[in-house]
Amino acid sequence: MRALACTLVLAGCMERPLPIDEMPCPPTGTPHTYESFGQPFLDTYCNSCHSTSRHGAPAAFRFDTLEDIRMHADRIFVRAAGPNTTMPVGPVDPPAEERDQLAEWLACGAP
């Protein structure tokens, strides 16, 4: 019981992830495209688990195509974009600047 109480207290202290609908696309849009930013970012940081090789990632979350990414944009955003840093799991994390670019790209509809 005591462990459960501690877990609930700690969970209450955790900051909630920033959702995609609270990140507006800049008025001028984004210079980032799937080809120039999205695909290289996902290939570098995500697709070692979220593509053909699963490495334990849920099968429902594949990011092989732009359509896959758009379908899961909300989930990608709350896990890896901007201040959200729960993914990727591992020693090589995207730098904050690239997470911010991912946030902008996804908020603008992943053009």
Order of alpha helices (4+ residues) and beta strands (2+ residues): alpha-alpha-alpha-alpha-alpha
